[in-house]
Amino acid sequence: MYAISDSGAYPSEREAVQRLAPQPRTIRETGLADNFLGDLVCKHLHDAGVLDMPRLVERLALTGAVLEEILAFLRKDGRVEVLGQAGGQALRYGLTDRGRSAARDALSRSGYIGAAPYPVSAYRSLLKVQTIHHGRITAKDMHSAFGGVVLAEAMLDQLGVAMNSGRAIMIYGPAGTGKTYISSRLIRLFAEAIWVPYAIAINEAVIEIYDPQVHQRLDDGEQQNSLLLNEGIDRRLLCCKRPIVITGGELSMEQLDIRYDPFTRQYQAPLQLKASNGLFIIDDMGRQRMAPAELLNRWIVPMEEKRDFLNLGGGRHCELPFDLILVFSTNLNPLELADEAFLRRIGYKLHFNYLKPEEYERIWRQETERLGITYDPLLLRYVLQGLYEAEGMPLVPCHPRDLLGMALDRQRYLDGSGPLSPSELEWAWRNYFIQLDFLG
């Protein structure tokens, strides 16, 4: 579904990025200063000791033509010398004493040693070209993305319309009603590829963007590692799926701005920047360490103006497009988290409620199939009437999975086999829910 072949699975996206970000053939075409690139090459040589051209191409994600121009500049400046050929083929390069001193000076200013960054001005254009709001989601798309998921038709339509709106979404309702699961599945609506830079350069500051825990790389057949390849899309950009970032109660305000580590002397991108052109889900809204109003106020300008202002420290700021779908998810009363004026800015508020018996039955059937056990309608009737109705418990989507799993855990412990019994489900029930009988 997501593989990209030479024939071009997504020609329109690829062609747009190809026009915007062709492979640079000179230092000038990289959008970076020669001194900046010279310092970066020196840091790589200082880190590795000696490198040949193929290794430099791999490390800096630049073409051989650009690196030859940088190395010629560094050799003329007395910072780099040729140390002979590797295996009788590629020339090897190393630092002179002057080069080692320059590398240490460069490392004292920035600890970044990675691929050549992408200039922030070009990155702004890239985000706009790859906007997640360019498409139109249909009812057919929603049914495809949520195939096999038990979800009311009305809720499916509400989600689809909200996704088309380009506005933020708030999903609220009791715990366990599937808010996180459903919202995280929304990324399936977007199958097209995007291109993500290893890092971006904002003047002398380098901010790492690509995060392997967030960005899933795709096999791009047109992005070859040929030494002198001057065609195709800029090698500093990685072909990836649209990202999804999910954060919960652990979220802090510091994670929403550019962070500088004084020990490594490196900048880290905020979560919403890593989620650019994708989905950013703030789960468990209202359970973060900061006040809900502080967290919500952080999004007023980005939601209204579609741009975000990031702080680099020292009075320096950077403006970037705010191109993502922002989803808030909470099991608290939204009116206790924000006033009505703020909630109007969000646009779509979708209420997830408890299940109806027929919906619960569909999920129960799915779980029995997944677990490879026989579906017993009498056992389900006992669960619905003898447990849920008798104790006045609401029907929650996650319960079938958990109750059946715990009943099987006990059966395996007792070395049993065969169909599950009412007594085994009752045992699971008593161990799953908090029992307050001891309070008297």
Secondary structure by P-SEA (a helix, b strand, c coil): ccccccccccaaaaaaaaaacccccccccccccaaaaaaaaaaaaaacccccaaaaaaaacccaaaaaaaaaaaaaaccccccccccccbbbbbbcaaaaaaaaaaaaaccccccccccaaaaaaaaaaaccccccccaaaaaaaaccccccaaaaaaaaaaaaccbbbbbbbcccccaaaaaaaccccccbbbbbbcccccccbbbbccccccccccccccccccccccccccccbbbbcbbbbbbccccccccccccccccccbbbbccccccccbbbbbcccccccccaaaaaacccccccccbbbbbccccbbbbbbbbbbbbbbbcccccccccaaaaaaacbbbbbbbbcaaaaaaaaaaaaaaabbbbbaaaaaaaacccccccccccccaaaaaaaaaaaaaaaaacccccccaaaaaaaaaaacccccccc
